[in-house]
C-alpha cells in the first residue's frame, strides 16, 4: 500500500439502506471518504453522477445478469506500459480460459468508441480503468464514477489510494454533450496500475457495483435514477466499518534480500490482540517467511506489504469473509493470516512464505495463467503444505495428470490433493528447465497455450509430466 493514506483506516462508513439516512459522517482525517448521507458539494458530485437516460429495467443490473445474456467479449486495456498491458491481459485470459474458453478477447483500441454503443461488441467485459484502458478514457466524462491512478470517486466518497478496486455493471448511455455513449458493460478496474491482480477472487455477482479494499468488500450497492434530470447515481446498500484498524497502529519492518538494494516496507497489524500480548516473535516469523520467499523467487524489487495477524480463524473469517489460515489480496498487496507458532522454520514462517509468494509473483511476474502454477509456486516456495514438508507428499500413488489440473479440475478436486501435487510439479519443472523458464514461459500460460509455452521453454508437456512423476 506504499505511502498513500489508508482510506479504509480513516473513514468509518456506516451501513446504509437504499433509502437515504440522516446520520452525520464520521470524521475522515486525511481521507475525504464520507457517509453517503452527507449532502453533496458541487465538487464532490461532478465526478460521480452523469447526465443520462435512466437505466433500462430490461438491461442487466449485476454481473450475473449480464453474463446470463450469453458469451462475453473480453476487452483489455493497452494504454499502460508493456508490463501493465501484460498483467491486464493475463488476468482476463485467466478468467476466459477457466470459464469462457471460446469467448473472444480484443484490445481496447479495436472498439470504435466514436460510433457509440454500435461500436462495441456484445456483452463486453472490460479490464482496466481509464488510466490503463483507452476505451474507458474516451468515455470517462460519461461514466458514473471517476477513476485514475490512486483515486476513485463514487458518489460523495473520494478514496485516495492505489489499493481500491471497482467491479460494476455500468449502465448504458446514449450520446450526449459529454460523449458518444456506450452499451451496458461489466467492468473490472482498480486504482492501482493495472490494479486488477486477482480481482475476480472477490466474492461478487449480485451487486450493481462493489468496491474492494485490502479486507475484501468495502462498499456494495446499485445504480439508480437521480430524479427528473435523468442522472444515475450510486446507492450504497452496505459499507463496511474498519474500526479494528482505526484504533490500531502497525509495526513497520524492512524487507530486504540483498545489501544495497531498496527495502520494501512490511506493516504488521495485530488485530484485536490482548493488551499485554507480545507479537514481536510473530512479526519476526512473518518477515523471515517473506525474505525466504523473495530470495527463492529471485525477486529484488520488493513491494510494500500490509500484513494482518488474527488471534483466530473465526475472527479472520468474520472481518474478511475468507476462512482458512491465510490468504493474499494481491491488488492491495495485503496478507491476512491467523497466528501460528512463530519459531524458526515453523508454521507461521511457512504460511507467510506461501501467501507472500502470491504478492511477490504478481508484482514481478504478473498473474498466473492457471491456479495450478499460481498455487504450485507458492507451495514450492514454502516447502510445506498443511504443516507437513512438501517432500512427505511424494509417493508413487496415482495422481491426476498435470494437463487435467490446468483447467477447472484444480478447484473441483480436494485441495489436499491438488496443492501438494502442484508444488511437487513446480519443483520438478524448476529442476528440469530452471526457474527463469518457469517464470517466463510456464507461469503465465493457460490451458490453451500450455503446449506452446512448453515448446518456448525448450521442453514438452510429456517431459514435464514424466519429470513430475519421477519426483513423486
N, C-alpha and C positions, 0 to 999 in steps of 0.2 A: 504493500500500500504506500510505499515511498513516503514523501514528505507532505502530501496533501492532507488536509484535516479529515479525520474520520467522521463523516457527516452523521453516520448512524450511531456514533458515540454521543454526539452533542444534541441531537434532536430526538425528543420522545414524541412520537405521533400516536395519538390515541386512536383506538378502533373506531371506525366511522361507518355508520349505516348509509344506505343510498340517500336517505333524506338528510338535509344539512343539519348539523348540530350547532349548538351555541357555545361550546367550550372555547376558552381562550387558549391560544397556542402556548406550548411550553417554550421558555426562553431557549434560543438555539445557539448561544455563544458565537463561535466563528462560522457556524453554518447559517444559511438562510432558509433551510427547510422549516416549514411551519405546519400547523394543523390545517386541514382542508377547510375548516370553518372560518379561517381568517378572511376578511373581505379583501379582494384583490386590489392591488395598485395597478395603474396602467403599465408600469414597467414589468411587473410580475406576470401580468396577463398576456403581454404581447407575444411571448414565445410559446404559449401553450394552448391557445384557442384560436381556431382558424375559420374564416368565413366559408361555409359550405352548405349544401343541402343536408338536411337531417339524414342520418344513416337509414338506408332502406331496410325495413324489417325482414325482407327476404334474403338479404345479404348475410353471410356468416358473421357471427359475433365473436367466436372463440377459435383457437387453433383446431380443436376437434371438429368444429363445424366446417371450417374451411377445408381441412383435409378429407372430410367425408364427401366433398363435392367431386373428387376424382384425383388422379395422379397430379402431384405438384410439378412445377418447374422451378428448380433452384437457381437463384440469381446471386452471384458472388461479386463482391467489390474488388476493384482493381486499381484504386487510386492511391493506395499506400505504397510503401517501398516493397522490394521483392519479397522480403521475409514476411511482411504483413499480408501481402496478397497470398502467399503460400499458406499461411496459417488459416486465413479465411476460407480458402478453397478446401483445405484439408478437413476443417470442421464440417463443412457442408457435405463433402464426399463421405465422411464417416457415417453421417445420418442417411445419406442416399444409399450407400452400399448395404446398410443393415436393414432399411425399411422400404426403400423405393428404388431398387437397382435399375429399373427400366426408365426412371424419370430423367428428363433432360436436365443438364446443368449448363447455364450460359453465364457469360460475363456481363457486368453492368453496362458496358459500352454497346452491347448488342440491342439494348432497348431503345426504341425511338421515342424518347421521352416527350419530344415536341408534339407528337401525334396524340398525346393524351392517353386515355385508357385503351384505345385501339392499338397503341404501340407496344403494349405489354403482353406477355404470354399468359396462358390460362393458369389460374391458381398459383400465383407467384409466391415463393418462399424466399425472402431476401435475407442475405447475411451481410452485416456491416452497417454502421451508422453513416451519416452524411460525411464524416471526416475520412472515411475509407471506402465509400461507395459512391460512384459518380451519379448513378441514377437517383439515389436519395438526395444528394447535394443539389441536383437540378430541381427537385420539388420541395426543398426544405422549407420554403416560405409557406407552403400549404399544409405542412404536417401539423398535427395537433399536439406536438411537443417540440422542444428544441434540444438537440444533442450535438455536442462536439467533443473533442478530446478533453477529458477532465470535467465535463459539465453535462448535466441533464436537468432540464426544466420541464416539469409536468404540473399543469395547473398552477397553483400558488407555491409549489415546492421547488426549491432550487437545490440540487445536490452536486456539490463541488468535490469530486474525487474521481480517480480513474478506475474505481473498483465497482461501479454500478453496471448492471445490465438491464435491458428492457426487452421483454418478449410481448408482442402485441399483434393483434389483428387490426391493421389501420383501416378505418372505414374509407371507402372510395370517395373521390372528389371529382366534380365536374370542372371544366376550365373556368377560370375567373381572372380577376386582375392580378392575383398572386401567383398564377401558374397555369400550366396546361391541363392539370387534373391527372388522375391515376385511378386504377381499379382497386378494389379491396385486396390487400395482400397481408401475408404473415411476415413479421419482421423479427429477426434475432440480432440484436445490436448491443454494444456496450460503450461506456465512456473511455475504456482503455483502447490501446492500439495493438491489435484489432479489437480486443475486448470481447471475444466470443469463445474463449477457451472453455470447453466442456459446458457451454451454456445450455445445451439440451439436457444436461443432467438435472437441472432444476425441475421440480415437480410442477407441471403446468398442463394446460389443455382446456380448462373450463373457465378461464378468465379472459375478459376483453384485453386487459393488459396486466403484466406482472413486472414489478421492479425487484431485482435481486441484489443483495449485497453479500458480504463475507459470511453471513449466517444463513443465507438462503433467501426465501421470500421476504421482502421488506414491505411492499405495498401490493395490493390486489384490487382490481376494480374493473369498470366498464366505461365505454364511451357513451355519451348521451347528448341529445339535442340541447342546445343552450338558448332556450326561449325563442322568441319570434325572429331573431336575427339569423337563424339557420346555422349558428356556430355549433361545433362539437366541443365537449369538454370532458375531462376525466372525473369520474365519481369514484371515490375510494370506498371499497367495502371493508377492507381490513388494512390497518397499518400497524406493524409490529412495534412493540416497545423494545428499547435497548437499555433498560435501566441497569441491568447487570454490568454493563460496560461504562455507564456514566459515572459510577462511583467506584471505579476500578482503574488503577494505573498499571501499565505494563512495565516489565523489566526489560531493558534493551540490551541485547548481546551482539557481538560482532561475529559474522560468519565469514571465515577466511580459509582458503585452502593452500595458498602459496604466499610466502613473504613478498611484499612489494605489490601484490595485486589488490585492487579495490575490494573492500569488505562489504558484504550485504548486512543490513540490519535485521535482526530477529527480535521481534517484540513478543514477549511471552505474557499472556494474560491468565491469571489464575481465577477461574470463575467460581464464586461462592466458596472460597477457601475458608477454613476455620481461622479464627482470629490469630492464633499463635502458630499456625502451620508454617513450616519451613519448606518452601518449594524449590530451594536452590538445587538440591540433587536432581529434581525432575527437570529443571531448566538445563542443567549440565547434560543430562541424558539426551534431551532434545537436540542440543547443539552438537553433541557427538554424532548423533544419527544423521543430522543434516550434513555435517562435514564429511562423514564417510560416504554418503550418497554422492555429494558433489565430486569427491575425488574419484570414486569408481566410475562415474559417468564422464569424467574429464571436463566438467563444467567449470569455467574460471570466471565468467561474467555472472556474478551472483546477485540475485534479486533481493529486495527487502521482503520479508515474510512475517506475517502475523500468525502466532500460534496461540490457540485457546485450549487450556487444560481444564478438565472437568473432574469432579470427585466421583462421578458415577455415570454409567451409560444411560440411566433414566433421565438425568438432567440434560445430558448432551442431546438425547432424542427430543426432549421437550423444547429446548431452545433452538434447535436447528432443523428438526423434522427428519433427521437421519439417525438411525440406530447404528450399532456397531461400535467397535473400539476406536475407530478413527476414519476420517475422510478428508479429502482435499477439495478446495474450491479454487481451481486454477485461475479463473478470470479475476479473482480478488487476491490471489497469492496468499491464501489463508489455509491453515491446518487446524482441524478440531480433533482432539484426542482425549481419551479417558486416561487418567493417571494409572500407571502400572509401575511395578518395581523398577527403580531408576538406576540400578547398579550397572557397572561396565559390562558391555555386551549383553545387556538384559532386554526384557520385553519392550520397555518404553523407547529405548535406543533403536531397536529394530523397527518399531512402529513408526518412529519419526523418519527413519531412512526410507521406508516404504512410501509413506504419504508424501514426504518431501520430494521423492523422485517425480511424482506427478507434477509438482510445481516446477522443478528444475528442467524437466524434459520439455514441458510446454513452452517455457521461455527460451530454451536453447535449441531445441529440435523441432518444435511445432507439435500439433496434435497427433496422436497415434492414429493410424488408419483403421485399426481394429482393437477391440478390448483385449484380444489375445496378446498383442505386443505391448499395449499400454500397461496392463496388469503384470504381464510377464517380466518386463524390465524392472518394475517396482519390486516384485518378489525376488528376482535375481539379485538386485542391488542389496536388499535387506538380508538375503541369505537365509530367511526364515519364513515360515507360514504357520499360523495358528500356534505359535510358541515353540515350534519344532524346527530344527535345522532343515534346510531345503534338501540336503543330501539324504535325509531319512525317508524321503518320498520316492527315491529312486528305486525302482523294482522292475521286474520283468512281466508284471501283470498287464493284461490288455488295457490299453488306454485309447481314447478317441483319437483318430488321426488329426494331424495339425490342420489339414485343409478343411475338415468339418468344423474346427474351432475358430476358423476365420470369420464365420458367419454367426447367425443368431444362436447356434447351439452353445456358444460360450456362456451366454447368460441363462440358457434353459437348463443346463446341467448343474449339478451341485457345485457350489464354489469350492468346497473341499477337494473336488476332483480337478476342476479347471485351473485354479490358481497355481497349485504346485506344478501341474503339467506345463503351464505357460512359463513359469520360472525356469524349469529344467530345460525347456526348449530354447529359451533365450540364452541360457548358459552354454548349451551345445552349439548354438549359432555363433556366439562370440568366439568359442574355441575353433570353430570351423572356418569362419571367414573374417573374424576380427570385429571389434566394436565399431570402428569407423564405417564399415559397410553395413552393419546392422542399423546404425544411426541414419546413414544417408539413403539406404535403399529399402530395408525391410520395415523399419518403424512406421513410416507413413503410408505403407502400401495397404490397399484394401483387398478384399477377396477377389475383386475383378482384376486387379493389377498385380496379384501375387506372383504369377509366373514371370511377368516382365521384370518385376523387382528382383526376383531371384537371379534372373539372367544378368541384370545390370550389376549384381553383386558377385558375379562370376561363379554361380552355383545353380542348382536346380531344386525344386521342391522335394524331389525324391532323395537327393543327397542330404538335405537338411532333415528330412524325416528319418532317414537312416542314422544320421548322427545323433538325433534326439533319442531314438530307440536304443542306440548303443549306450547312451548315458544313463539309462534307467536300470 
